[in-house]
Amino acid sequence: MRTVVLAQSQLRLPDASLFTPEQLDAEIAIMPKGKRALIHSLMGKDHAIAMPERQAQWEAERTAFKAVLEKHGVEVFRPRLLTEYEKAAGGKQGYSNDFVRDPWFTVGNYVIEGSLMFPQRRHEVLPSRNIMYAEVLPAACTYTALPQPEIMPLEVDDGGPGPFLEGGDVLVYGRHVFVGHSGRASTLQGAEHLRKLLAPSGYTVESVLMKPDILHLDCTMGMVREGLLAVYADGLLDGVPKALANWERISVSQEEAANLGTNGLPISPTVYVTDPFFKRIGDEVAKHGIRVEYVDFQISRGFGGAFRCSTQPLWRETV
């Protein structure tokens, strides 16, 4: 990894009045049980205002992560902060600027703006646009965006008007692209849009079906380096994809996966970043001659994302 965008830490969750109790429980069911009460308490509130000390800890996590990236020679960009106008425009749906992996992503020489299922996240790409204008438009690459999703009721959660395609569901292995599908984020229509875009350049796009209690593909499967996979295999309805079936596996438990155990970030084939909460996984990674860097990311993980979710690589060298 040579250049990466590292997320900011801004979040206001939607008003609870937008959900029935059953809908709200269903939406946060992907979170570990110990984190759900926090989400309930933050509905309709800006995290920085409601919990300033916790906000400072959250920002410190990203600062510590930035230091690790830069120590290993990675150039780090940050999205700008949301304007007050953008926050106000979110209305009861709230706003977010905290996980840069999902609103846009890169596949080879393609930079693609996705389409997010949660309404409060659909403008999350905007704080990264200045980086795209400065770094992407002048480059020899394709820059495109999926169609804007239609407005849909909350209960239409799968296969609806979309298309939805989120970066956390997109894992790239050479010319093979895996797109997760659990009904929580990316849809099969989103994968079809990606397939149509990439096929002329020789890419294969494969949909990977997951259990409905998993948000994104990188919450159940992570490529540590060539030939080594961290995976919660029981979360994959059809098992590990055939293209990765012969890779050596570090098995991740359901509890570890729910806490983002597969969401570490490989900086290079010899350096991997994870949380000390996953020391067991880190020890397994280290057995393969890989240096493991640990950063406490408990606040970020409490919102459903870790190291991969918090970063968007602009430039990786092929090794």
C-alpha positions as CSV (number, residue, x, y, z in Angstrom):
1,M,0.0,0.0,0.0
2,R,1.4,3.4,-1.0
3,T,-1.5,5.9,-0.7
4,V,-4.6,5.6,1.4
5,V,-7.6,7.7,2.6
6,L,-8.3,7.4,6.3
7,A,-11.8,8.1,7.6
8,Q,-12.8,11.0,9.9
9,S,-14.9,10.4,13.0
10,Q,-18.3,12.1,12.5
11,L,-21.6,10.4,13.2
12,R,-25.2,11.3,14.0
13,L,-27.5,8.3,14.0
14,P,-31.1,8.5,12.7
15,D,-34.0,9.5,15.0
16,A,-35.5,6.5,16.7
17,S,-38.9,7.7,15.6
18,L,-38.1,6.6,12.0
19,F,-38.2,3.0,13.1
20,T,-40.7,0.7,14.8
21,P,-39.0,-1.1,17.8
22,E,-39.0,-4.3,15.7
23,Q,-37.3,-2.5,12.8
24,L,-34.7,-1.0,15.0
25,D,-33.9,-4.3,16.7
26,A,-33.5,-5.9,13.3
27,E,-31.2,-3.2,12.0
28,I,-28.8,-3.4,14.9
29,A,-28.9,-7.2,15.2
30,I,-25.6,-7.3,13.3
31,M,-23.9,-5.7,16.4
32,P,-22.5,-7.7,19.3
33,K,-25.1,-7.8,22.1
34,G,-22.9,-5.7,24.3
35,K,-22.8,-2.8,21.8
36,R,-26.6,-2.6,21.1
37,A,-27.5,-0.5,24.2
38,L,-25.0,2.1,23.1
39,I,-26.6,2.4,19.7
40,H,-30.0,2.7,21.3
41,S,-28.8,5.5,23.5
42,L,-27.3,7.5,20.6
43,M,-30.3,7.4,18.2
44,G,-30.9,11.0,17.0
45,K,-27.7,12.3,18.6
46,D,-24.4,13.6,17.3
47,H,-21.8,11.4,19.0
48,A,-19.3,14.3,19.6
49,I,-22.0,16.3,21.4
50,A,-23.5,13.4,23.3
51,M,-20.3,11.7,24.4
52,P,-17.3,14.2,24.0
53,E,-14.8,12.1,26.0
54,R,-15.7,9.0,23.9
55,Q,-15.4,11.2,20.8
56,A,-11.9,12.2,21.7
57,Q,-11.0,8.6,22.2
58,W,-12.4,7.7,18.8
59,E,-10.4,10.4,17.1
60,A,-7.3,9.3,19.0
61,E,-7.8,5.8,17.6
62,R,-7.6,7.1,14.0
63,T,-4.6,9.3,14.9
64,A,-2.8,6.2,16.2
65,F,-3.7,4.2,13.1
66,K,-2.4,7.1,10.9
67,A,0.9,7.0,12.7
68,V,1.3,3.2,12.0
69,L,0.5,3.7,8.3
70,E,3.0,6.5,8.0
71,K,5.6,4.5,9.9
72,H,5.4,2.0,7.1
73,G,5.8,4.6,4.3
74,V,2.1,5.0,3.4
75,E,0.9,8.4,2.4
76,V,-2.3,9.3,4.2
77,F,-5.1,11.5,3.0
78,R,-8.2,12.5,5.1
79,P,-11.6,13.4,3.9
80,R,-12.7,16.9,4.9
81,L,-15.2,17.4,7.7
82,L,-18.9,17.7,7.0
83,T,-20.2,21.3,6.8
84,E,-23.0,22.5,9.0
85,Y,-25.2,22.7,5.9
86,E,-24.5,19.0,5.1
87,K,-25.4,18.1,8.7
88,A,-28.6,20.0,8.6
89,A,-29.5,18.5,5.2
90,G,-29.4,15.0,6.9
91,G,-32.5,15.9,8.9
92,K,-34.0,13.1,10.9
93,Q,-31.9,10.6,9.0
94,G,-28.7,11.9,10.5
95,Y,-25.3,11.9,8.8
96,S,-22.0,10.0,8.8
97,N,-18.4,10.6,7.8
98,D,-16.7,7.7,9.6
99,F,-16.1,4.6,7.4
100,V,-14.6,5.6,4.0
101,R,-14.4,2.1,2.7
102,D,-18.1,1.9,1.8
103,P,-19.1,5.0,-0.2
104,W,-16.4,4.5,-2.8
105,F,-13.8,1.9,-3.7
106,T,-11.0,1.0,-6.1
107,V,-10.6,-2.0,-8.4
108,G,-7.4,-1.8,-10.3
109,N,-7.5,1.4,-12.3
110,Y,-11.2,1.9,-11.6
111,V,-12.4,4.3,-8.9
112,I,-16.1,3.7,-8.3
113,E,-18.6,5.6,-6.2
114,G,-21.0,3.0,-4.7
115,S,-24.6,3.2,-3.6
116,L,-25.3,2.8,0.1
117,M,-28.4,1.2,1.6
118,F,-28.6,3.2,4.9
119,P,-30.1,6.7,4.0
120,Q,-27.9,8.5,6.5
121,R,-24.8,7.3,4.6
122,R,-25.8,8.1,1.1
123,H,-23.9,11.5,1.1
124,E,-20.9,10.1,2.8
125,V,-18.9,10.2,-0.4
126,L,-19.0,14.0,-0.5
127,P,-16.2,14.7,2.0
128,S,-13.9,12.6,-0.2
129,R,-14.7,14.4,-3.5
130,N,-11.8,16.9,-3.0
131,I,-9.4,14.0,-2.9
132,M,-10.9,12.5,-6.0
133,Y,-10.7,15.8,-7.9
134,A,-7.0,16.2,-6.9
135,E,-5.8,12.7,-7.1
136,V,-8.2,10.7,-9.3
137,L,-9.3,12.9,-12.1
138,P,-5.8,13.8,-13.3
139,A,-4.7,10.1,-13.2
140,A,-4.9,7.5,-16.0
141,C,-7.9,5.7,-14.6
142,T,-11.7,5.4,-14.9
143,Y,-13.8,7.3,-12.4
144,T,-17.5,6.4,-12.3
145,A,-20.5,6.1,-10.1
146,L,-23.4,3.7,-9.7
147,P,-27.0,5.1,-10.2
148,Q,-28.5,6.9,-7.3
149,P,-30.9,4.4,-5.5
150,E,-34.6,4.9,-5.5
151,I,-36.4,5.9,-2.3
152,M,-37.6,2.9,-0.6
153,P,-39.3,1.9,2.7
154,L,-37.1,0.4,5.4
155,E,-38.8,-2.9,5.3
156,V,-37.7,-3.4,1.6
157,D,-34.3,-4.6,2.7
158,D,-33.3,-7.0,-0.1
159,G,-33.6,-6.9,-3.8
160,G,-35.5,-3.7,-3.8
161,P,-35.2,-0.6,-6.0
162,G,-31.4,-0.1,-5.4
163,P,-29.0,-0.9,-6.9
164,F,-26.8,-1.0,-3.8
165,L,-23.1,-1.7,-3.8
166,E,-20.9,-0.9,-0.8
167,G,-17.1,-1.1,-0.6
168,G,-17.1,-3.3,2.5
169,D,-18.6,-6.0,0.3
170,V,-16.0,-5.7,-2.4
171,L,-12.8,-7.8,-2.1
172,V,-10.3,-7.8,-5.0
173,Y,-7.9,-10.7,-5.8
174,G,-6.1,-9.9,-9.1
175,R,-8.8,-9.9,-11.8
176,H,-11.3,-11.7,-9.6
177,V,-13.7,-9.5,-7.6
178,F,-15.9,-10.9,-4.8
179,V,-19.1,-9.1,-3.9
180,G,-20.8,-10.0,-0.7
181,H,-24.6,-10.3,-0.4
182,S,-26.4,-10.7,2.9
183,G,-29.5,-8.5,2.2
184,R,-28.0,-5.9,4.6
185,A,-25.9,-3.8,2.1
186,S,-24.9,-4.7,-1.5
187,T,-27.6,-6.4,-3.7
188,L,-27.2,-8.7,-6.6
189,Q,-28.2,-5.8,-8.9
190,G,-25.2,-3.9,-7.5
191,A,-22.9,-6.8,-8.4
192,E,-24.4,-6.9,-11.9
193,H,-23.6,-3.2,-12.4
194,L,-20.0,-3.9,-11.3
195,R,-19.8,-6.9,-13.6
196,K,-21.0,-4.9,-16.6
197,L,-18.4,-2.2,-15.8
198,L,-15.4,-4.5,-15.3
199,A,-16.0,-7.3,-17.8
200,P,-14.5,-5.5,-20.8
201,S,-11.2,-5.2,-18.8
202,G,-11.1,-9.0,-18.1
203,Y,-12.4,-9.0,-14.6
204,T,-14.6,-11.8,-13.1
205,V,-17.2,-10.6,-10.6
206,E,-18.5,-13.3,-8.2
207,S,-21.4,-12.8,-5.8
208,V,-20.7,-14.4,-2.4
209,L,-23.9,-15.2,-0.3
210,M,-23.7,-14.6,3.4
211,K,-25.9,-15.1,6.5
212,P,-28.3,-12.2,7.1
213,D,-26.7,-11.2,10.4
214,I,-23.5,-10.1,8.6
215,L,-23.2,-6.6,7.2
216,H,-20.3,-6.8,4.7
217,L,-18.1,-9.5,3.2
218,D,-15.0,-8.1,5.0
219,C,-16.8,-8.8,8.3
220,T,-16.5,-12.5,7.6
221,M,-13.5,-12.9,5.3
222,G,-10.2,-11.0,5.0
223,M,-7.2,-11.7,2.7
224,V,-4.1,-11.3,4.9
225,R,-1.7,-11.8,2.0
226,E,-1.5,-14.1,-1.0
227,G,-2.4,-17.6,0.1
228,L,-3.6,-16.7,3.6
229,L,-7.2,-16.0,4.6
230,A,-8.8,-15.0,7.9
231,V,-12.3,-16.3,7.7
232,Y,-15.5,-17.0,9.6
233,A,-16.5,-19.8,7.2
234,D,-19.9,-20.5,8.7
235,G,-21.0,-17.0,7.7
236,L,-20.6,-17.9,4.0
237,L,-23.7,-19.8,2.8
238,D,-21.8,-21.6,0.0
239,G,-18.5,-21.9,1.8
240,V,-15.2,-20.2,0.9
241,P,-15.1,-19.2,-2.8
242,K,-13.4,-21.7,-5.1
243,A,-10.8,-19.2,-6.1
244,L,-9.6,-19.1,-2.5
245,A,-10.4,-22.7,-1.5
246,N,-6.8,-23.8,-1.5
247,W,-5.6,-20.9,0.6
248,E,-4.4,-21.5,4.1
249,R,-7.0,-20.4,6.6
250,I,-7.0,-18.7,10.0
251,S,-10.4,-19.7,11.4
252,V,-12.4,-16.9,13.1
253,S,-15.2,-17.7,15.5
254,Q,-18.7,-16.1,15.2
255,E,-18.0,-13.9,18.2
256,E,-14.6,-12.7,16.8
257,A,-16.3,-12.0,13.4
258,A,-19.1,-10.1,15.1
259,N,-16.4,-7.9,16.7
260,L,-14.6,-7.4,13.3
261,G,-11.9,-10.0,13.7
262,T,-11.5,-10.4,9.9
263,N,-11.4,-6.7,9.3
264,G,-7.6,-6.2,9.8
265,L,-5.7,-4.3,7.2
266,P,-2.7,-5.7,5.3
267,I,-0.3,-2.8,4.6
268,S,2.0,-5.2,2.7
269,P,2.6,-9.0,2.4
270,T,4.7,-8.7,5.6
271,V,2.8,-6.2,7.7
272,Y,-0.8,-6.5,9.0
273,V,-2.8,-4.3,11.4
274,T,-5.4,-5.5,13.8
275,D,-6.7,-4.7,17.3
276,P,-5.2,-6.2,20.5
277,F,-8.6,-7.6,21.2
278,F,-7.7,-10.1,18.4
279,K,-4.4,-11.2,19.9
280,R,-5.2,-14.8,19.1
281,I,-5.7,-14.0,15.4
282,G,-2.7,-11.8,15.4
283,D,-0.6,-14.6,16.9
284,E,-1.7,-16.9,14.0
285,V,-0.9,-14.3,11.5
286,A,2.6,-13.8,13.0
287,K,3.3,-17.5,12.6
288,H,3.4,-16.9,8.9
289,G,6.3,-14.5,9.2
290,I,4.1,-11.4,9.1
291,R,4.7,-8.4,11.4
292,V,1.5,-7.6,13.3
293,E,0.9,-4.0,14.3
294,Y,-1.7,-3.5,17.1
295,V,-3.9,-0.5,17.4
296,D,-6.8,-0.2,20.0
297,F,-9.9,0.3,17.9
298,Q,-12.6,-0.4,20.3
299,I,-14.6,2.8,19.6
300,S,-14.5,2.3,15.9
301,R,-15.5,-1.4,16.3
302,G,-18.4,-0.3,18.5
303,F,-19.9,1.4,15.4
304,G,-19.5,-1.7,13.2
305,G,-16.2,-1.1,11.4
306,A,-12.5,-1.6,12.0
307,F,-9.3,-1.1,10.0
308,R,-10.4,-2.0,6.5
309,C,-13.7,-0.1,7.0
310,S,-11.7,3.0,8.0
311,T,-9.4,3.1,5.0
312,Q,-9.7,3.3,1.2
313,P,-6.5,2.5,-0.7
314,L,-5.9,4.7,-3.7
315,W,-2.6,3.1,-4.7
316,R,-1.3,-0.4,-4.1
317,E,1.7,-1.8,-5.9
318,T,1.5,-5.3,-7.4
319,V,4.1,-7.5,-5.9
